[in-house]
C-alpha cells in the first residue's frame, strides 16, 4: 500500500518542489495550501510525470481548516507516514524598535502555531502507521539572529524549540522528528512576501550571489532525510549555499562596471 506524504505550503517554492520530489520517491502526496488553483496545477503536473497526488485546500492558521485536512488524510487509501511542515514565511526587515506587531504576530501564527496545529492533528495518523516522520522546515534564522530579522528569527527559534521538544516527548513511539534549516534559498515568492511585493528589494538579497540554494536543493534534503531507514533519525540538517559561510558571511561578486 502506497504511503502518504502530507506537504503544507505546497502551492509554490520549497513546498511545491518537495511535493514533486516525494511523488517521484513513490509517495502519494497530499499537497495542501490556501490557493486551490496552484494546487490543481501541481497535482496535474505530478500525475503527468507518473506520480500520484491529491490537493486539499488548508489554511494552517485556522483550526477548522486543519481539522478538514486531518479528515482528508483519514479518507486516503494508504497510511500517512510523512508530514512536511513547510508552510511559513517572513514579513519585513525592520529593527526591533520599529517592527510591526502585526507582522510579528503573522510570522508566529504561520510558522509556529501552524506547525503546532497540523502536527497535533496528524500525529494520530502518523503513529498508527507504525513508521511516522514529522519534518519541520525551520531556518538558520532559528539558530542565530541577524539585524532586521528579529521577528522572523524569533518565530523560527520557537519552531526549532517545538521540534526539539516534540522529539523528546515522542521518544519510544514510532515517529521521527527531523528539522531542516536552510540558509539562503532563492524562491519566487519568499522575498516578495517579506517585502510586500517589492521585487527590487527581494532581488537585492541575492545580488552578486552566483548560486544561492533553490527550492529543489531543499526538497532533495527533505527527501533524503525522510527516506532513511526508520531507525535513522536526522535530528537537524543545516544547509547553506557554498557562498554563504555563515548568516553574516556571504561571498558576493561585484558587477563589472567596465572601467
Secondary structure as UniProt FT lines:
FT   STRAND          4..8
FT   TURN            10..11
FT   HELIX           13..24
FT   TURN            25..26
FT   STRAND          28..33
FT   HELIX           36..48
FT   TURN            49..50
FT   STRAND          52..57
FT   TURN            60..61
FT   HELIX           63..75
FT   STRAND          80..85
FT   HELIX           96..98
FT   HELIX           101..107
FT   HELIX           108..113
FT   HELIX           114..128
FT   TURN            129..130
FT   STRAND          132..137
FT   HELIX           140..142
FT   TURN            147..148
FT   HELIX           150..169
FT   TURN            170..172
FT   STRAND          175..182
FT   STRAND          185..186
FT   HELIX           190..194
FT   TURN            195..197
FT   HELIX           199..204
FT   TURN            205..208
FT   TURN            210..211
FT   STRAND          213..214
FT   HELIX           215..226
FT   TURN            230..231
FT   STRAND          236..239
FT   TURN            242..243
FT   STRAND          244..246
FT   TURN            247..248
FT   STRAND          249..250
//
